[in-house]
C-alpha cells in the first residue's frame, strides 16, 4: 500500500511538472497578434490586424512588458505605470505620447543633450559612473560607448542602447498639435514657428506651416493631431 501511494505521488508530481513546463511559455510569451495598445476615451484598447477591440485580459508584449486591463503596464517585476489618454504602447515596447514624444518603456541608455542617461523602471537619470552593459561594453559618464578590445565611440544625441549592449533603432516624430508643428529629433522635442523649417535625420524636410516633404519627393500636409514617424539618428559605421 505504501509503495503504491509513493508511486502515485511521483506520478502526480511528474504530471504537475509537465503541465507547468507546457503552460509557462504560454504565460511568458507575447500576446499573439497584438500590434499595440492605447487609451481612447478612458478605455484601454488593443489593435490586432487593423481592428481595435477593448482589452478584457492581461496582455504580454516584448521585453517582458505586461499590460493590465486597468490601463497600467510594467516591465518585468518593476513598478506599475499608468497609460494616459492618447498614449500608444506598441508591441516592441515603444510609447508614443500625444505631445509627439516616442521612447522605449524598457530599461535603456540614451544620449540626451550631450549627456548619457539611464532609464531604469521608468526613471531617467544621468550616468555618473561607468555603466557596464550585458555584452561587456561600457558607457562612460562623458558619453563614450567602449566595447571590449574595441574603439571608444562617442554616442550621438538621440542614440539609444539596450542594457544588453545592442543598439535600439531610433524613430523621430513629426506632429501637428494645437495648430503648431512639433518634431522629435535627436532625443529632443522642438516646436517650429510657421516660418521655420527643419531637416530630419532621414532627409525629410518639415515646414512650420504643416507641410512635409519626404526624401523621395512625396509631399503631404499634416492634419491636426496627426503624428508620423521617420527614421531617427543612424550611426554610419565604416
C-alpha positions in Angstrom: 0.0 0.0 0.0 2.8 2.4 1.0 4.7 1.6 -2.2 1.6 2.2 -4.3 1.0 5.6 -2.6 4.6 6.7 -3.3 4.2 5.7 -6.9 1.0 7.7 -7.2 2.6 10.7 -5.6 5.6 10.5 -8.0 3.1 10.3 -11.0 1.2 13.4 -9.7 4.5 15.3 -9.2 5.7 14.5 -12.8 2.3 15.4 -14.2 2.3 18.8 -12.5 5.9 19.4 -13.7 4.8 18.6 -17.3 1.8 20.9 -17.0 3.9 23.8 -15.7 6.5 23.2 -18.5 3.8 23.5 -21.1 1.9 26.3 -19.5 4.9 28.6 -18.7 5.8 29.5 -22.3 2.2 30.4 -22.9 2.1 32.7 -20.0 5.5 34.3 -20.7 5.2 34.7 -24.5 3.9 37.9 -26.0 0.2 38.0 -26.7 -0.3 36.8 -30.2 -1.2 39.3 -32.9 -1.3 42.4 -30.7 0.2 45.3 -32.6 -0.3 48.0 -29.9 -2.5 49.1 -27.0 -3.8 52.6 -26.5 -6.1 54.6 -24.2 -9.1 56.2 -26.0 -11.9 57.9 -24.2 -10.7 56.5 -21.0 -10.7 52.9 -22.1 -7.8 50.5 -22.9 -8.0 49.2 -26.4 -5.9 46.8 -28.4 -5.2 46.8 -32.1 -4.9 43.4 -33.8 -4.8 43.1 -37.6 -6.1 46.6 -38.1 -9.1 46.0 -35.8 -9.4 47.9 -32.5 -11.1 46.0 -29.6 -11.5 46.5 -25.9 -8.9 44.8 -23.7 -10.5 42.2 -21.4 -7.5 40.3 -20.3 -3.8 40.8 -19.4 -1.6 41.4 -22.5 2.1 40.4 -22.8 4.4 42.4 -25.1 8.1 42.1 -25.9 10.8 43.0 -23.4 8.8 41.4 -20.6 6.1 44.1 -20.7 2.8 43.3 -19.1 -0.3 45.5 -19.7 -3.2 45.1 -17.3 -6.9 45.7 -18.0 -6.8 48.9 -15.8 -4.5 50.6 -18.4 -1.3 50.1 -16.4 1.9 48.4 -17.5 5.1 47.2 -16.0 8.4 45.8 -17.3 9.4 42.5 -15.7 8.7 42.8 -12.0 9.1 46.6 -11.9 6.6 49.2 -10.8 3.2 49.6 -12.5 2.9 52.7 -14.7 -0.3 54.4 -15.8 -1.1 54.7 -19.5 -2.8 58.1 -20.1 -5.3 59.3 -22.6 -4.0 59.2 -26.2 -0.8 57.2 -25.4 0.0 54.3 -27.6 2.3 51.4 -26.5 3.4 49.1 -29.3 4.4 45.5 -29.2 8.1 46.5 -29.4 7.8 48.5 -26.2 7.8 52.0 -27.7 5.5 54.5 -26.1 4.1 57.3 -28.3 2.5 60.2 -26.3 0.1 62.9 -27.5 2.9 65.5 -27.3 4.8 63.7 -30.1 7.5 62.1 -27.8 8.4 58.5 -28.6 10.6 56.4 -26.3 11.1 52.8 -25.1 9.5 52.0 -21.8 12.0 49.3 -21.0 15.4 50.0 -19.4 17.9 51.6 -21.8 20.6 54.2 -22.2 20.0 57.3 -24.2 22.2 60.3 -25.2 20.3 63.4 -24.4 21.6 67.0 -24.7 25.2 65.7 -24.9 24.8 63.7 -21.7 24.3 59.9 -21.3 21.2 59.0 -19.4 20.0 55.7 -17.9 16.3 54.9 -17.9 15.5 52.2 -15.3 12.0 51.3 -14.3 10.7 54.4 -15.9 13.0 56.9 -14.2 15.6 58.8 -16.2 18.9 59.7 -14.5 22.3 60.9 -15.6 25.1 58.3 -15.8 27.6 59.4 -13.2 29.9 56.4 -13.1 30.9 53.8 -15.8 28.0 51.6 -16.6 28.8 48.0 -17.8 26.3 46.5 -20.3 25.4 42.9 -20.8 27.9 42.4 -23.6 30.8 43.7 -21.5 30.8 47.1 -23.1 30.9 50.3 -21.0 29.1 53.6 -21.2 31.2 56.3 -19.6 29.8 59.4 -17.8 31.4 61.5 -20.6 29.2 59.8 -23.3 31.5 57.2 -24.8 30.5 53.6 -25.6 33.6 51.4 -25.2 33.4 47.8 -26.4 35.8 45.2 -25.1 39.0 45.5 -27.1 37.3 48.0 -29.4 37.4 51.8 -30.0 35.7 54.4 -27.9 32.6 55.6 -29.8 31.0 58.9 -28.9 27.3 58.5 -28.6 25.2 60.8 -30.7 22.2 62.8 -29.3 19.1 60.6 -29.5 21.2 57.4 -29.9 19.9 54.5 -27.6 21.4 51.3 -26.3 19.6 48.4 -24.7 21.1 47.1 -21.5 22.4 44.1 -23.3 24.6 46.4 -25.4 22.6 46.2 -28.6 21.5 49.4 -30.4 17.9 50.4 -30.4 16.5 51.6 -33.8 15.6 55.2 -33.3 12.5 56.8 -34.7 11.8 60.5 -34.8 8.3 62.0 -35.0 6.6 64.9 -36.8 3.3 66.1 -35.5 0.7 68.9 -35.7 -0.6 69.7 -32.2 -2.9 72.5 -31.4 -2.0 74.2 -34.7 1.8 74.0 -34.2 4.3 71.7 -35.8 6.3 69.7 -33.2 9.1 67.3 -34.1 11.1 64.9 -32.0 14.7 64.9 -33.3 17.9 63.7 -31.6 16.0 63.0 -28.4 14.5 66.5 -28.0 11.1 67.9 -28.8 11.3 71.0 -31.0 8.4 73.4 -31.7 8.6 75.0 -35.1 7.4 78.6 -35.8 5.4 78.9 -39.0 8.4 80.5 -40.9 10.9 77.8 -39.8 12.0 74.6 -41.5 14.0 71.6 -40.2 15.7 68.7 -41.9 15.2 65.4 -40.2 17.9 62.7 -39.9 16.5 60.7 -42.9 16.3 63.8 -45.2 12.7 64.6 -44.6 12.1 68.3 -44.7 9.4 69.7 -42.3 7.9 73.2 -42.6 6.4 75.2 -39.8 3.2 75.6 -41.7 2.5 71.9 -41.6 4.0 70.8 -44.9 6.2 67.7 -45.1 8.5 66.8 -48.0 9.9 63.3 -47.8 13.3 62.3 -49.1 11.8 60.6 -52.1 9.9 63.7 -53.1 6.5 62.8 -51.7 4.7 65.6 -50.0 1.9 65.8 -47.5 0.2 68.3 -45.2 -0.2 67.3 -41.6 -3.7 67.1 -40.1 -4.4 68.4 -36.6 -3.4 65.7 -34.1 -1.6 63.6 -36.6 1.8 62.1 -35.6 4.0 60.4 -38.2 7.3 58.6 -37.6 10.5 58.8 -39.6 13.9 57.2 -39.2 16.0 58.8 -36.5 19.7 59.2 -35.9 21.7 56.4 -37.5 25.4 55.8 -36.9 27.3 55.4 -40.2 29.7 52.6 -39.5 32.8 52.5 -41.6 
